[in-house]
Amino acid sequence: MSLLSGQLPEGSFHVPVMVEEVLAKLVRGTESAILDCTVGEGGHALRILERSKCFLVGIDKDDQALELARKRLMPYVGRFFLTKADFRDARAVLALVGIPRVDGVLFDLGVSLRQLTDPSRGFTYWGDAPLDMRMDKTGPVTAADLLETSGEEELERILREYGEERYARSIAHLIVTERERRPLRTARDLVELIYRAIPARARRMGGHPARRTFQALRIAVNRELDGLDRAIEMAFYLTKPGGRVVVLSYHSLEDRVAKSVFRRMEAARIASILERKPLTPTKAERERNPRSRSAKLRAAALI
Ligand SMILES: C[S@@+](CC[C@H](N)C(=O)[O-])C[C@H]1O[C@@H](n2cnc3c(N)ncnc32)[C@H](O)[C@@H]1O
């Protein structure tokens, strides 16, 4: 069964992406503290703690992920601090642990495989999963709420801007018409509607026809792009000279933000970019872990 259509097997974890490339940029053997802004299930964090003698501060807004990370990092107890927070508040988290500046910051953006595939989290477009999509289950707005309350123009903007969906207008129009008759509550409700809204030939191209709409809703529900540039920029001010900032992104909207912050930091002589072109996973990794296919890694060193 494809991992994208099924749940992660019991006892297994999200598979971290481009681990060796991340370690090569982030860990130099002399660091005393590293900040993992998206610790998730601790995949990268575990390897950082194995490779370096540093103290690791890990942030995530998903309680379930943090619980799994805590278990996974147990062999290194005493060398890490994990907390539920938004990475936009990274400065306050570091102040709390009394580490004003770190030697490296990692962002592994987006969602984890568990978030994406566990039907109860509502990110998947398979079956009758509820349209939830919140990374933070205590967050105020679900995808179903957005579909119910947003105006047609707003829905069209979300689909176009965050999903780069060509058929944003017709999908938004059908959502608004259809919700008058019945609420859109499950993945199946929305997927069926998308099939009706787009031309037959488009249904056969570019992967699952609902992929772009689901990406767009997920980004809107979690406000993934709001303040992302400030958060990445802040990482540079939280890092010591010689330290590293590493960003892994999975779609062009995130990568565009990372690229422009990195360029700005270089122009201001705050950091130098380590690779002109972002690194991408090896063929072997792409085959082993298809989710890694879209990954782009950018890294910079503080001056
Ligand atoms: C790709 S996963 C990280 C996986 C992790 N590197 C690992 O190896 O297990 C991305 C994680 O970032 C978290 N996340 C996304 N946006 C966030 C934000 N603004 N603040 C805190 N965590 C965030 C998600 O909840 C998710 O767990």
The ligand as an SDF file (V2000), in Angstrom:
LIG
                    3D

 27 29  0  0  0  0  0  0  0  0999 V2000
    8.1910   17.7680    8.1160 C   0  0  0  0  0  0  0  0  0  0  0  0
    7.6860   17.7340    9.7690 S   0  0  0  0  0  0  0  0  0  0  0  0
    9.2000   17.6820   10.6720 C   0  0  0  0  0  0  0  0  0  0  0  0
    9.7360   16.3130   10.8340 C   0  0  0  0  0  0  0  0  0  0  0  0
   10.9680   16.2220   11.6900 C   0  0  0  0  0  0  0  0  0  0  0  0
   12.0820   16.9560   11.1330 N   0  0  0  0  0  0  0  0  0  0  0  0
   11.3550   14.7780   11.9090 C   0  0  0  0  0  0  0  0  0  0  0  0
   12.4050   14.3690   11.4060 O   0  0  0  0  0  0  0  0  0  0  0  0
   10.6040   14.0420   12.5610 O   0  0  0  0  0  0  0  0  0  0  0  0
    7.1870   19.3880   10.0430 C   0  0  0  0  0  0  0  0  0  0  0  0
    6.7490   19.6650   11.4470 C   0  0  0  0  0  0  0  0  0  0  0  0
    6.6860   21.0760   11.5920 O   0  0  0  0  0  0  0  0  0  0  0  0
    5.6280   21.3930   12.4510 C   0  0  0  0  0  0  0  0  0  0  0  0
    5.3040   22.7940   12.1910 N   0  0  0  0  0  0  0  0  0  0  0  0
    4.8790   23.3360   11.0320 C   0  0  0  0  0  0  0  0  0  0  0  0
    4.7180   24.6740   11.1620 N   0  0  0  0  0  0  0  0  0  0  0  0
    5.0800   24.9720   12.4410 C   0  0  0  0  0  0  0  0  0  0  0  0
    5.1560   26.1850   13.1750 C   0  0  0  0  0  0  0  0  0  0  0  0
    4.8020   27.3740   12.6280 N   0  0  0  0  0  0  0  0  0  0  0  0
    5.5710   26.1440   14.4390 N   0  0  0  0  0  0  0  0  0  0  0  0
    5.9180   24.9530   15.0180 C   0  0  0  0  0  0  0  0  0  0  0  0
    5.8760   23.7700   14.3630 N   0  0  0  0  0  0  0  0  0  0  0  0
    5.4560   23.7740   13.0840 C   0  0  0  0  0  0  0  0  0  0  0  0
    4.5500   20.3900   12.1010 C   0  0  0  0  0  0  0  0  0  0  0  0
    3.6510   20.2100   13.1710 O   0  0  0  0  0  0  0  0  0  0  0  0
    5.3850   19.1250   11.8150 C   0  0  0  0  0  0  0  0  0  0  0  0
    5.4690   18.3090   12.9490 O   0  0  0  0  0  0  0  0  0  0  0  0
  1  2  1  0
  2  3  1  0
  2 10  1  0
  3  4  1  0
  4  5  1  0
  5  6  1  0
  5  7  1  0
  7  8  2  0
  7  9  1  0
 10 11  1  0
 11 12  1  0
 11 26  1  0
 12 13  1  0
 13 14  1  0
 13 24  1  0
 14 15  1  0
 14 23  1  0
 15 16  2  0
 16 17  1  0
 17 18  1  0
 17 23  2  0
 18 19  1  0
 18 20  2  0
 20 21  1  0
 21 22  2  0
 22 23  1  0
 24 25  1  0
 24 26  1  0
 26 27  1  0
M  CHG  2   2   1   9  -1
M  END
$$$$
